[in-house]
Amino acid sequence: MKCPKLKRTQQGFALIAAIVLIVVLAAMAGFVASMVSGQSAGQQLERMSGVADRAAQTGVEWGAYQVLRQAPGVCPFVPAPPPLTSLTLPGIPVGMTVTVNCVSVAGPAPFRITSTAIYGAPASPDYVERSKTADFP
């Protein structure tokens, strides 16, 4: 039995199907790669947010220690303007700053300590800022 001969116009269908398949797979790979890199950036930002939160809490605790060890009635670490003290804490990433402010307030707690941890520039996509405030007698 003889095989029928194919016409010239019927040849090459497998090549077109292979090219379409390659293009679809490349598009899917690009989509997966962009999703993975986006999630990685989000995880990094979430991690830095947690670090900034703990650094701000550490600043409040440092300020409380300074208040409790000084003579009563005086904010111990308030230089002439601005009333801020920047800390360098071990374990925080390079580029993160922790700023502590102590002010005298009226009421049952004479001191209000505010600590702010900042990482990155305000316009950058990796900018993180966390602030904590506490009142101390």
Summary of the structure (lengths in Angstrom):
residues: 137
radius of gyration: 30.5
end to end distance: 104.4
largest distance: 110.4
contacts: 335
relative contact order: 0.16
helix: 44%
strand: 22%
